[in-house]
Amino acid sequence: MSASKLQRRMKNLLLFIPNLVLLCGRLLIDPRVPAKERILVAGAIVYVIMPFDLIPDMLPFVGQVDDAYLISLTLLRVMTLTDPQVVREHWRGGGDMLSWQDRWH
């Protein structure tokens, strides 16, 4: 993979993370999401905003990978155990979030 293609992918990932965090925040306060899943979402949000990470956020691109991975895993679980319409209502990013889920299952 060329350096410019990798750079574009990393930039897209960095722009995707805020949408994932916003989705988590919206799912966190929605009573239609099971309580256990909301607790997991809260934990993922806390991890993302914590200054201490497994991979420091000061490292460009690489530092955000663990945040994106944790948020993605948490959302995959929530999307599996929650009504798909609830997730669609809260997603503000591009495309259909649930089609993204189908690619990972």
Secondary structure, DSSP 8 states (H G I E B T S, - for coil): --HHHHHHHHHHHHHHHHHHHHHHHHHHT-TTS-HHHHHHHHHHHHHHHSS--SS-TTSTTHHHHHHHHHHHHHHHHHHHHS-HHHHHHH--SSS-HHHHHHHH-
